[in-house]
Amino acid sequence: MSEESRPEPELVDHPDVPEYPEYAERVLDVAERIPPGRVMTYGDVAEWLEEGGPRQVGRVMALYGGAVPWWRVVRSDGVLLPGHELRALEAYRAEGTPLREAGRASERSMPRLDMRRARWDGGAVAAADVTDTTDAAAVTDAAPEAHT
């Protein structure tokens, strides 16, 4: 390829940097802010964003969640993501996420998340991570309350 026929560098697609819809970017940003060992429900994320609902967040996570710590965005009942239980469980154990172990009567059952202890309300860590000009105190005040 001659120098004259090469595309401008800024016009070249970069497969390593995917472009996501704006709402998906926002959902993935929240997922990245969840500290290790903590979780937010799909509904918590939607509430944090003040847009969409649990199904929309779930759809984003299903399509694009592999780019972030997906195991930290969960169902409100604490059941591990079907089809990904073992990978999620490995991540939860590595991060020290509170779990409720399955009882003896349910030998084949997977543990569940202990939602009372694992759920994160989006508090101080998110405010400290704000990198734009947003007032950190306002972000902390906007955090959704943890639901039990």
WOSULSUL-V176436 format. One record per backbone hydrogen bond with DSSP energy under -0.5 kcal/mol. NH is the residue of the N-H (numbers start at 0). CO is the residue of the C=O. Records with the same first field share a line. If there is no record, write none. Layout:
NH: CO + CO
//
This chain:
4: 1
5: 1 + 2
10: 7
11: 7 + 8
14: 12
16: 13
17: 15
19: 17
24: 20
25: 21
26: 22
27: 23
28: 24
29: 25
30: 26
31: 27
32: 28 + 29
33: 29 + 30
37: 34
38: 117
39: 71
41: 73
44: 40
45: 41
46: 42
47: 43
48: 44
49: 45
50: 45
56: 52
57: 53
58: 54
59: 55
60: 56
61: 57
62: 58
63: 59
64: 59 + 60
66: 63
67: 64
69: 67
71: 68
72: 69
73: 39 + 71
74: 78
77: 74
83: 80
87: 83
88: 84
89: 85
90: 86
91: 87
92: 88
93: 89
94: 90
95: 91
96: 91
97: 36
99: 111
100: 98
105: 102
106: 103
108: 105
111: 99
112: 77
113: 97
114: 112
116: 113
117: 113
118: 114
119: 38
125: 122
126: 122
127: 123
128: 124
129: 125 + 126
138: 134
139: 135
140: 136
141: 137
142: 138 + 139
//
